[in-house]
Amino acid sequence: MSSPAAAPTSRTDHIQARYIEAYRWMLLARITEEKIATLYRGGKIVGGVFIGKGQEALSAATGMALRPGDVFAPLIRDQAGRFAFGESLLDVFRTYLGSRLGPMRGRDGNVHRGRPREGYLAMVSHLGAMVPAVAGVLLARRLRGESGTIGATCLGDGATSTGAFHEGLNLAAVEKLPLILVVANNQYAYSTPTSRQFVCADLVDRAAGYGVEGRSVDATDLAACLATLQEAADRARAGHGPQLIIASLLRLAGHGEHDDAGYVDPVLKKAARDCLTVAEQHIIGEQWATAADLKTWRMEVTRKIEDAIATTLREPPPDPGDEQWTAVSTPRLRDGFFEA
């Protein structure tokens, strides 16, 4: 989806253009996931559905802070970041609806999609597992003499208690790898509140223990997310090593579409802010667009999504009778998509 606007001519114009671009990625992600949830409830999607309602500002800012050639390992609530990093609507719906024309050929679960040759890694479901995975990619690039790129992965507060998080971040710190870890502190690891997960005053305090730079951000504030993620990306790219970002928010949906989130403290629910609504209010308040403009953008996005769904539903699923799947690690048999 193209972002509106002429080329910015001043710092103020640049800030406005980036904010609106990020908002439109957020909007695209929100409506896409609303459609995915509807398709799931209608029996059109097999497997779990996990939406990122309330995390779009953080996710979009992460994807926008990266450049072509960088490495991105998003997780299940990072649709906005996936779009900002270059994922197409067709890739999304082809994977969720099992089209053989999708990036995973309809062979894998709907959240395990990616294009590794383009630095877009297919996620591993286990919490924290993408931290050592991205660290390994960055280390491999260094050993090959490549430079100038960074990597980012996203995780939740619960994942910071896993061994993979510790081992991956410790390796990245020792090797001073250009790795950004974006932690969505959404107050619950599934249904376990943060009070039962850790006793430090703030998760950002863990940065000092690993000898890395840490930052906190209000993840409902899009401007703050954009500034914080860009600063972290610039620091990583300049050789300052891993960057740990702790972003505070409340997930505005259950863990998945199967979960009603009845365990969430009503006080937290009442105080929660929707980053998309906050962004819309900011755009109108700054007179960057009108309510009518926002309505038009929403209609445009909805049409694009409906077109992508209609296209995908006409495409064939995998056929076990002619499937030529082979292990990626077998050089003479792997398919062209995964060739290095």
Secondary structure as GFF3:
##gff-version 3
##sequence-region A 1 340
A	DSSP	alpha_helix	11	41	.	.	.	ID=ss1
A	DSSP	alpha_helix	56	65	.	.	.	ID=ss2
A	DSSP	beta_strand	71	73	.	.	.	ID=ss3
A	DSSP	alpha_helix	79	85	.	.	.	ID=ss4
A	DSSP	alpha_helix	89	96	.	.	.	ID=ss5
A	DSSP	three_ten_helix	116	118	.	.	.	ID=ss6
A	DSSP	alpha_helix	130	143	.	.	.	ID=ss7
A	DSSP	beta_strand	151	156	.	.	.	ID=ss8
A	DSSP	three_ten_helix	157	161	.	.	.	ID=ss9
A	DSSP	alpha_helix	163	175	.	.	.	ID=ss10
A	DSSP	beta_strand	179	185	.	.	.	ID=ss11
A	DSSP	beta_strand	188	189	.	.	.	ID=ss12
A	DSSP	beta_strand	192	193	.	.	.	ID=ss13
A	DSSP	three_ten_helix	194	196	.	.	.	ID=ss14
A	DSSP	three_ten_helix	203	205	.	.	.	ID=ss15
A	DSSP	alpha_helix	206	210	.	.	.	ID=ss16
A	DSSP	beta_strand	213	218	.	.	.	ID=ss17
A	DSSP	alpha_helix	222	237	.	.	.	ID=ss18
A	DSSP	beta_strand	243	248	.	.	.	ID=ss19
A	DSSP	alpha_helix	266	271	.	.	.	ID=ss20
A	DSSP	alpha_helix	275	285	.	.	.	ID=ss21
A	DSSP	alpha_helix	291	313	.	.	.	ID=ss22
A	DSSP	three_ten_helix	336	338	.	.	.	ID=ss23
###
